[in-house]
Amino acid sequence: MKKNQQISGKTWLKSTKLLPLSAFLAMVTIMLFTLNSVLATDQPETDEVMDTTEVITDEPAEQTEQQEEAQPEEAAEEVSPYVRGEYTTQQIRRGERLFHGLAPFGSGLHDCASCHYTQPQKEINWNPAAIEMARLWEQDPGYSIMDIMNNPVSMRLMEDHAGMTITAEEQHLLEAYYTQLLEKGPGELKAYPIRAAIFWGLGFLMLLAIVDLIITRKIPFKGVHIFILFIGIAVHGQFAMAEAQRLGRTQDYAPDQPIKFSHLIHAEENEIDCQYCHFTADFSATANFPSNNVCMNCHNVVRTGTLSGAFEINKIHRAADNDEPIEWIRVHKLPDHSFFSHAQHVNAGKLDCAECHGQVETMHIVRQVEDLSMGWCLTCHREHEVDFFDNPYFQIYERLHEKIKNGEINGVTAAELGGEDCMSCHY
């Protein structure tokens, strides 16, 4: 009995020793749970921004206001998310679709390629080519498509792009497409090869005729073979003769110039004399290309063209600002073994420019009208009379003066003054 009482007494003592520890742990758990609930209740929502400047710092109110005023300026200095020169393949494709009118801009559906052509044109197109705009963008780091489209400075831009605006993202996509244009280039203007098709087609028929005549013998009537061979040889011979005559000649040559310069507008509509621009034709062997200074005489004032807007005229100003010549492409050129002097023909011969160059004043794009062959030159020398009496140089031709006095001839042609001599041109 005593032993049982002692055991129960020991158990009670152990329980009384553990009681304070259990109560303490329970109280701590309750306090932590209560504190967590309070903090969760007082915490602001995630969409709100907690302003802790008053608690953390004791700065004066004036300094705090200065910091608040500086915040918008710092936000304005943030870097644009669209970095020039960094484009993905997807952005290039999206830019191409925008340019060709296959995807809409934010301001509507606009087909840029309908005016800004992506392939060479046969006739003059006064709108800037896509490759030209891409080259200008590449050369000028400050070139902004968005500024030009959203803030047009010429009437031509205002009329052609009425209601069209673009965003920074759309500008970035168009720039991405520009990189593709610069990589591929403008392409080539290819004509359908009719003469080549005839040449090779007849050649193939001639080969079949010879094979059938000698080996297969499917067609018993030999007249068919002879007819095909006769026609083929005649056409091939004509082609060979024509191409041999055209060797080194560039009749109808009409290259695209670095600036879309129209002789019709300048020489016909504005009645500018040929020798105002080609001023050395009167005293030099060549008629020269006009320099930037000659162009700037007018285009210091005339900054916008009726047809071309400001894009083409701006090329002149950029060349002048950079002190670089405009690289005009020569159209009329004789072989190196031939001598020709503009001064002799324009000044002494009194020839009009159109007699050799055609009606240039009616051309937007200058082309070579005549073939400039030796036969064409000799025909001109035999038909055109020179100013024989008023030119003191011709007084040395006493025999010709005697013939005129005797009534044997009425005038003197260039051929009679040595215009048919080989050494006159091929010295």
Secondary structure as GFF3:
##gff-version 3
##sequence-region A 1 427
A	DSSP	alpha_helix	2	42	.	.	.	ID=ss1
A	DSSP	alpha_helix	53	56	.	.	.	ID=ss2
A	DSSP	alpha_helix	61	76	.	.	.	ID=ss3
A	DSSP	alpha_helix	89	99	.	.	.	ID=ss4
A	DSSP	three_ten_helix	112	114	.	.	.	ID=ss5
A	DSSP	alpha_helix	130	139	.	.	.	ID=ss6
A	DSSP	alpha_helix	145	150	.	.	.	ID=ss7
A	DSSP	alpha_helix	155	160	.	.	.	ID=ss8
A	DSSP	alpha_helix	168	184	.	.	.	ID=ss9
A	DSSP	alpha_helix	194	211	.	.	.	ID=ss10
A	DSSP	pi_helix	212	216	.	.	.	ID=ss11
A	DSSP	alpha_helix	222	245	.	.	.	ID=ss12
A	DSSP	alpha_helix	263	263	.	.	.	ID=ss13
A	DSSP	pi_helix	264	269	.	.	.	ID=ss14
A	DSSP	alpha_helix	274	277	.	.	.	ID=ss15
A	DSSP	alpha_helix	292	299	.	.	.	ID=ss16
A	DSSP	alpha_helix	311	321	.	.	.	ID=ss17
A	DSSP	alpha_helix	342	343	.	.	.	ID=ss18
A	DSSP	pi_helix	344	348	.	.	.	ID=ss19
A	DSSP	alpha_helix	354	357	.	.	.	ID=ss20
A	DSSP	three_ten_helix	360	362	.	.	.	ID=ss21
A	DSSP	alpha_helix	374	383	.	.	.	ID=ss22
A	DSSP	three_ten_helix	392	396	.	.	.	ID=ss23
A	DSSP	alpha_helix	398	405	.	.	.	ID=ss24
A	DSSP	three_ten_helix	415	417	.	.	.	ID=ss25
A	DSSP	alpha_helix	422	425	.	.	.	ID=ss26
###
